[in-house]
Amino acid sequence: MSKKVALITGVTGQDGSYLAEFLLSKDYEVHGLIRRSSTFNTSRIDHIYQDAHEPDPKLFLHYGDLIDGVGLTNLIREIKPTEVYNLGAQSHVQVSFTMPQYTAQVDAVGAVGLLEAIRSAEINTKFYQASTSELFGSTPPPQNEESVFRPRSPYAAAKLMAYWSTVNYREAYGLHATNGILFNHESPRRGETFVTRKITRAAAAIANGSKSRLYLGNLEAIRDWGYAKEYVESMWLMLQQDSGSDYVVATGVGATVRDFAKAAFSKVGLNWEEHVEIDKRYIRPTEVDALIGDPSKASRALGWNAKTHWKELAELMVDVDLKSIS
């Protein structure tokens, strides 16, 4: 069997780091796109990084940016990947209200740039687009592949363009192009400004005595939270299918932000209500009330099912955060 070569945009992020680990375990040659910075931002992949001077390296990092179409095209033609996973994005919903134009350039136009680079290179490459449950917005749950898209943020609107661009390149040019509509997936590697990680880090810090308060926004928002380490396997499974398609990946179980906070603080023996305050700055201009996925297609077609649900996930994340500050 010929060597499999994967390109991951967003390789230094939560999903990118777990996916790189997963693909390396399957003996892939993995290439990751990283943005140039004056400081290192590779902490999530430092444990798997290999110096290019070492014998038979399997992980290679390339400077680039999703808004640089020429650079993407050159990279695709250079490494000739068999699989491309587009995980790179401005992925914070609240920030997208502050930076809507940048979010659109990276999340929407960036995806088109990658698709066009693959098409013009005329190589046999399978493409995975990291779509999001935020596409559904105000559509009532449960949401599946047939549910109506009603985006409620610049982030979701940009991801919607990327979604339909992926479908269009699949239908117009015959690309093996797939959308993974992943519902919220978290882990100890989640960025510290995302609500789940804010909660688990605060619970650990308050239990440790190094912090006293946690400020949150909408406690009634319902989300379907799963474990990112499990979700990356579904991405790979999608690209092992004979043709591209679109899949919802979720646990099928919803919980409120309030529920998640209660579970995290209970893990350290604290009453969350004594430590959490509402800050209206964290409430979105347009809220998304409830996202709960129906992963029936992924279960049936891919044989993928979530193993870790929200309460166990909250406790897992708190355990890791406790160790990191002890």
C-alpha positions in Angstrom: 0.0 0.0 0.0 1.3 3.4 -0.9 2.3 5.8 1.8 -0.5 8.0 3.2 0.3 11.7 3.6 -1.9 14.0 5.6 -1.9 17.8 5.7 -3.6 19.3 8.8 -4.4 23.0 9.0 -4.7 24.1 12.7 -2.3 21.4 13.7 -1.4 23.3 16.9 -5.0 23.5 18.1 -7.0 21.1 20.2 -8.3 19.0 17.4 -5.2 19.3 15.2 -2.9 17.9 18.0 -5.2 14.9 18.7 -5.6 14.2 15.0 -1.8 14.4 14.4 -1.3 11.9 17.2 -4.0 9.6 15.8 -2.6 9.7 12.2 1.0 9.1 13.4 -0.2 6.0 15.3 -1.5 4.8 11.9 2.0 5.4 10.3 0.9 8.4 8.3 3.4 11.1 7.2 1.8 14.2 8.8 2.3 17.8 7.7 1.0 20.6 9.7 0.3 24.3 8.8 1.4 26.7 11.5 1.3 30.5 11.5 4.5 32.5 11.9 4.8 34.1 15.4 7.6 35.6 17.4 6.8 33.2 20.2 6.3 29.4 20.0 2.7 28.2 20.0 3.3 24.5 19.6 2.7 23.3 23.2 0.0 20.9 22.2 2.2 19.0 19.8 5.7 19.4 21.4 5.5 15.8 22.7 5.2 14.4 19.2 7.4 16.9 17.4 10.3 15.4 15.5 13.4 17.3 14.3 13.6 17.1 10.5 17.3 16.0 11.0 16.3 12.9 12.9 16.2 9.6 10.9 12.8 8.9 9.2 10.8 11.8 10.6 7.0 11.5 10.3 5.8 15.0 11.4 6.7 18.1 9.4 5.6 21.7 10.1 5.2 24.4 7.5 4.7 28.1 8.0 1.6 29.4 6.2 -1.8 31.0 6.6 -5.3 30.1 5.3 -5.7 33.6 3.8 -2.6 33.0 1.6 -4.0 31.1 -1.3 -0.7 31.1 -3.2 1.1 29.6 -0.3 -1.6 26.9 0.1 -1.4 26.0 -3.6 2.4 25.7 -3.5 2.3 23.5 -0.4 -0.3 21.2 -1.8 1.7 20.7 -4.9 4.9 20.2 -2.9 3.7 17.5 -0.5 0.9 15.9 -2.6 -1.2 14.9 0.4 -3.6 12.0 0.1 -5.8 13.6 2.8 -6.3 17.2 3.8 -7.9 18.1 7.1 -9.0 21.7 7.3 -9.2 22.4 11.0 -7.7 25.9 11.0 -10.1 28.7 11.8 -10.9 31.7 13.9 -13.0 29.4 16.0 -14.2 31.6 18.9 -17.9 32.6 18.4 -17.8 35.6 20.7 -14.6 36.9 19.1 -16.2 36.6 15.6 -18.6 39.4 16.5 -15.6 41.6 17.2 -13.6 40.4 14.1 -16.3 39.5 11.5 -14.2 40.3 8.4 -11.1 38.4 9.6 -13.3 35.5 10.6 -14.9 35.4 7.1 -11.5 35.6 5.4 -10.0 32.7 7.4 -13.0 30.4 7.9 -14.8 30.9 4.6 -12.3 32.2 2.0 -9.5 30.0 3.5 -11.6 26.9 2.9 -12.2 27.8 -0.7 -8.5 28.5 -1.2 -7.7 25.0 0.0 -10.3 23.4 -2.2 -9.1 25.3 -5.2 -5.5 24.4 -4.5 -6.5 20.7 -4.4 -8.6 21.0 -7.6 -5.9 22.8 -9.5 -3.1 20.4 -8.4 -5.0 17.6 -10.1 -4.0 15.0 -7.5 -6.1 12.3 -5.8 -6.7 14.1 -2.5 -9.5 13.6 0.0 -10.6 16.7 1.8 -12.2 17.1 5.3 -13.8 20.4 6.2 -14.3 21.1 9.9 -17.9 22.3 10.0 -19.8 23.1 13.2 -23.0 22.7 15.0 -23.2 26.5 15.1 -24.5 26.2 11.5 -27.9 25.2 13.0 -28.2 28.3 15.2 -31.8 28.8 16.1 -33.1 25.5 14.5 -34.6 23.4 17.3 -32.9 20.2 18.4 -32.2 17.5 17.7 -30.2 18.5 14.7 -29.1 16.1 11.9 -27.8 16.3 8.4 -31.2 17.3 7.1 -31.9 20.1 9.6 -32.2 23.7 8.4 -29.1 25.9 8.8 -29.8 29.2 10.6 -26.4 30.7 11.7 -26.5 33.2 14.5 -22.9 34.6 14.4 -20.3 35.8 12.0 -18.4 32.6 12.8 -21.3 30.4 11.9 -22.0 32.4 8.7 -18.4 32.0 7.6 -18.5 28.3 8.3 -21.7 28.0 6.3 -19.9 29.3 3.2 -17.2 26.8 3.8 -19.8 24.0 4.2 -21.5 24.8 0.9 -18.2 25.4 -0.9 -17.2 21.9 0.1 -20.5 20.5 -1.2 -20.0 22.5 -4.4 -16.5 21.2 -5.1 -17.7 17.7 -4.5 -20.6 18.0 -6.9 -18.9 20.2 -9.5 -15.5 18.7 -9.7 -15.9 15.2 -8.2 -13.6 15.9 -5.3 -13.8 13.5 -2.3 -14.9 16.4 -0.1 -16.6 15.9 3.3 -18.1 18.1 5.9 -17.8 16.9 9.5 -20.5 18.8 11.4 -19.0 18.3 14.9 -21.0 19.4 17.9 -19.1 20.9 20.8 -16.1 18.8 21.7 -13.8 19.6 24.5 -10.7 18.3 26.3 -7.9 19.4 28.6 -6.3 20.9 25.5 -9.2 23.2 24.9 -8.4 26.9 24.7 -8.6 28.7 28.0 -11.2 31.3 26.8 -13.8 28.6 25.8 -16.5 28.2 28.4 -15.8 24.6 29.3 -12.2 25.2 29.9 -12.9 28.5 31.7 -15.1 26.5 34.1 -12.7 23.6 34.8 -9.7 25.8 35.2 -11.6 28.0 37.6 -12.9 25.1 39.6 -9.3 23.8 40.0 -7.9 27.2 40.8 -10.6 28.0 43.4 -10.2 24.6 45.0 -6.4 25.3 45.1 -7.0 28.7 46.7 -5.5 30.7 43.9 -8.7 32.2 42.6 -12.1 33.1 44.2 -14.6 34.0 41.4 -15.6 32.8 37.9 -17.5 35.1 35.6 -19.8 33.5 32.9 -22.5 34.6 30.5 -25.6 32.6 29.5 -26.0 29.7 32.0 -29.1 28.3 30.2 -27.5 27.6 26.9 -27.7 23.9 26.1 -24.8 22.1 24.3 -24.0 18.6 23.3 -20.4 18.2 24.7 -18.2 15.3 23.7 -14.5 14.4 24.0 -12.3 15.9 21.3 -9.8 13.0 21.5 -12.6 10.6 20.4 -14.0 12.9 17.8 -10.9 13.1 15.6 -11.3 9.4 14.9 -14.6 10.2 13.2 -12.8 12.7 10.9 -10.4 10.0 9.8 -13.3 7.5 9.3 -15.1 9.9 7.0 -12.1 10.1 4.6 -11.9 6.3 4.5 -15.3 6.1 2.8 -15.6 5.5 -0.9 -17.0 9.0 -1.5 -17.4 12.3 0.2 -20.5 13.1 2.3 -21.7 15.1 5.3 -21.9 13.8 8.8 -23.2 15.0 12.2 -20.9 13.9 15.0 -22.3 14.3 18.5 -23.2 12.4 21.7 -26.9 13.0 21.4 -27.0 14.3 25.0 -27.5 17.9 25.9 -26.6 19.8 29.1 -26.7 23.5 30.1 -23.7 25.6 31.0 -25.1 25.5 34.5 -25.0 21.7 34.5 -21.4 21.7 33.3 -20.4 24.2 36.0 -22.2 22.2 38.7 -20.4 19.0 37.7 -17.0 20.6 37.5 -17.3 22.3 40.9 -18.8 19.2 42.5 -15.7 17.3 41.4 -13.6 19.4 43.8 -16.2 19.4 46.5 -17.5 23.0 45.9 -20.9 24.5 45.4 -20.7 26.4 42.1 -23.3 28.9 43.1 -21.0 30.3 45.7 -18.3 31.1 43.2 -20.0 32.0 39.8 -21.3 35.4 38.8 -22.9 36.6 35.6 -21.1 39.1 33.4 -23.2 40.5 30.5 -20.0 41.0 28.5 -20.0 37.2 27.9 -23.5 37.1 26.5 -23.6 37.0 22.6 -25.6 39.6 20.6 -27.5 36.7 19.2 -27.7 33.6 21.4 -28.0 30.0 20.3 -30.3 28.4 22.8 -29.9 24.6 22.2 -27.6 22.4 20.1 -28.1 18.6 20.5 -26.9 16.4 17.7 -28.5 13.3 16.2 -25.4 11.2 15.2 -27.4 8.3 13.7 -25.7 8.6 10.3 -22.2 8.6 11.7 -23.1 5.5 13.9 -24.6 3.7 10.9 -22.2 4.6 8.2 -18.9 5.0 10.1 -19.5 2.7 13.1 -18.5 5.7 15.3 -20.2 6.3 18.6 -19.3 8.7 21.5 -18.0 7.0 24.6 -17.5 10.0 26.9 -20.5 12.3 27.7 -20.5 15.7 29.3 -20.4 14.9 33.0 -17.5 12.5 32.7 -15.8 15.0 30.4 -16.1 17.8 32.9 -14.6 15.7 35.7 -11.8 14.5 33.3 -10.9 18.1 32.5 -11.0 19.2 36.1 -8.6 16.4 37.1 -6.0 17.5 34.5 -6.4 21.2 35.5 -5.9 20.3 39.1 -2.6 18.5 38.3 -1.4 21.4 36.2 -1.7 23.9 39.0 -0.6 21.7 41.9 
